[in-house]
């Protein structure tokens, strides 16, 4: 996928996720900062994930790392959902999910770009 398509898809994903959270969550004092964080994380994360899509979808080798990541990410997001404010905050859980996914695809990008002689 070319760069423009990746960036356009990232922008679309960021817009849809951010608009969904803005629509369903009641506004608070931190809403703007939270929405900006969600937009940035999902936009950049989607663009990076699409760049390394063949590696992410590879069927070579065991998938225990992906399974462990998904389990820990789910537990962490549920903890954020219930533990940040007196009432559940879905926006914080969505941001946590995006940060975890962004960390995962960033790790793939760093490993792919690493100099093997080091």
Order of alpha helices (4+ residues) and beta strands (2+ residues): alpha-alpha-alpha-alpha-alpha
